[in-house]
Amino acid sequence: MKFILTIFLMFPLIVFGQNKGNSHFFKLLIQNDSQEILLINFDGSWEIPGSRYSDNSTIPVFLDSMAKDHGIEIEDSKLAALITFHHEVRDYPTMMFYYRTQYVSGDLSTPSWGQDVKWFSIENACKVIPYEEMSYIIKSIVKQDSFAEGAFIIEYDKNTFKRTGKFRIIDDLKN
């Protein structure tokens, strides 16, 4: 009876406690020898490649697999920024890990979940990316060669619950 009561009391914790949102998300700022960065068109919007970290693999293996999803190999991956995203429509923040890395070889290929992948100059990339915080982070990472951390609020339309592309700074990026 005690066992059944314990299971009954733990059930909500097990079922509802496991999914607290997308808590760890990795982004790859991949640069080629021409100092262009790789962008993927995902759901009609250009952005740097990224993925939720939900693997049992090590971080280097995970980053390499992200690059392979785009048909390329990378090297010298370094954590460039750790930023807390507080989404207006979510209960829990997302930890965004931005890695800066160098393209080594391979022919670009579009993953099944994307529409296209291309190299862009940093200036043009920041023009086509609809998310102000991503352009802000890219410019910050490229400008300084040291680790940065900060926190942002990601804004959403109150009626549609879709991202507006705008953000507010809670704690600006600093070394």
C-alpha positions in Angstrom: 0.0 0.0 0.0 2.8 2.4 0.9 4.4 1.6 -2.5 1.2 2.4 -4.4 0.7 5.7 -2.4 4.3 6.7 -3.2 3.8 6.0 -6.9 0.5 7.9 -6.9 2.2 11.0 -5.2 5.3 10.8 -7.5 3.3 10.5 -10.7 2.7 14.2 -11.2 6.4 15.0 -10.6 7.5 12.4 -13.0 5.1 13.3 -15.8 5.0 17.1 -15.4 8.4 17.8 -13.9 10.3 16.4 -16.9 9.3 19.0 -19.5 10.2 22.5 -18.3 10.7 23.8 -21.8 13.6 23.9 -24.0 16.2 24.5 -21.3 19.5 24.1 -23.3 19.9 25.2 -26.8 23.2 25.4 -28.8 24.0 27.7 -31.7 26.9 27.4 -34.1 28.5 30.6 -35.4 30.5 28.9 -38.3 32.9 31.1 -40.2 34.7 30.2 -43.4 38.1 31.5 -44.7 36.3 34.5 -46.2 34.9 35.4 -42.7 31.4 34.6 -44.0 29.0 32.9 -41.6 26.7 30.0 -42.3 22.9 30.6 -42.1 20.0 28.1 -42.4 16.6 29.1 -43.6 14.3 27.5 -41.1 10.5 28.0 -41.3 11.1 30.9 -43.7 13.6 32.7 -41.5 17.4 32.9 -41.8 19.4 32.1 -38.6 22.6 30.5 -37.5 22.4 26.7 -37.1 21.2 25.5 -33.8 19.7 22.6 -31.9 18.4 21.6 -28.6 21.0 19.7 -26.5 19.1 16.5 -25.7 21.8 14.0 -26.5 23.8 11.7 -24.3 26.9 12.6 -26.3 29.7 14.9 -25.3 29.5 18.5 -26.4 32.3 18.2 -29.0 30.5 15.2 -30.6 27.2 17.1 -30.5 28.7 20.2 -32.2 30.3 18.0 -34.9 27.0 16.2 -35.6 25.3 19.6 -35.9 27.9 20.6 -38.5 27.5 17.2 -40.3 23.8 17.9 -40.6 24.8 20.8 -42.8 27.3 18.7 -44.8 30.4 20.2 -43.3 33.2 19.6 -40.9 34.4 22.1 -38.3 37.3 22.7 -36.0 38.3 24.9 -33.1 34.9 25.2 -31.5 34.9 27.5 -28.5 32.1 28.6 -26.3 31.7 32.3 -27.2 28.6 33.3 -25.2 26.2 31.9 -22.7 22.9 33.9 -22.6 19.8 33.3 -20.7 16.7 33.9 -22.8 13.5 34.7 -20.9 10.7 34.1 -23.4 7.6 36.1 -22.5 5.3 33.1 -23.3 7.3 30.5 -21.4 7.5 29.7 -17.7 11.2 28.7 -17.7 14.2 30.4 -19.3 16.3 28.8 -22.1 20.1 28.7 -21.7 21.6 29.6 -25.1 25.1 28.3 -25.7 26.8 30.1 -28.7 29.8 28.3 -30.0 32.2 30.0 -32.5 33.9 27.6 -34.9 35.8 27.4 -38.1 34.7 25.6 -41.3 37.2 23.0 -42.5 35.7 21.1 -45.4 32.6 19.7 -47.0 29.8 20.8 -49.4 26.8 22.5 -47.9 23.7 20.5 -47.7 20.3 21.5 -46.4 19.0 19.3 -43.5 15.5 17.8 -43.8 14.1 20.5 -41.4 15.5 23.4 -43.4 14.7 25.1 -46.7 18.3 26.3 -47.6 21.8 26.9 -46.3 24.2 29.6 -47.5 27.2 31.6 -46.5 26.6 35.3 -45.8 28.9 38.2 -45.0 28.3 39.2 -41.4 26.7 42.5 -42.5 24.3 40.7 -44.9 23.6 38.0 -42.4 22.5 40.6 -39.8 20.2 42.1 -42.4 18.4 38.9 -43.3 18.1 37.5 -39.7 14.7 38.6 -38.4 15.7 38.2 -34.7 17.4 41.3 -33.4 19.0 39.5 -30.4 20.7 37.0 -32.8 22.2 39.8 -34.9 23.3 41.6 -31.7 24.9 38.4 -30.4 26.7 37.7 -33.7 28.1 41.2 -33.8 29.2 41.0 -30.2 30.9 37.6 -30.7 32.7 38.7 -33.9 33.8 42.0 -32.3 35.4 40.5 -29.2 37.5 37.4 -29.0 36.5 36.5 -25.4 33.7 34.8 -23.7 30.5 36.8 -23.1 27.5 36.3 -20.9 24.2 38.0 -20.5 20.4 37.8 -20.3 17.6 38.9 -22.6 13.8 39.0 -22.7 12.5 37.6 -26.0 9.3 39.5 -27.0 6.1 37.9 -28.4 3.0 39.3 -29.9 0.3 39.3 -27.2 -2.4 38.2 -29.6 -0.7 35.6 -31.8 2.0 34.4 -29.3 4.5 34.5 -32.1 8.0 36.1 -31.8 8.2 39.7 -32.8 11.9 39.6 -33.5 12.5 42.1 -30.8 14.2 41.7 -27.4 15.0 43.6 -24.3 18.3 43.4 -22.4 18.2 42.3 -18.8 21.9 41.9 -18.4 24.0 43.2 -21.4 26.7 41.0 -22.8 29.9 41.3 -20.9 33.2 39.5 -20.7 
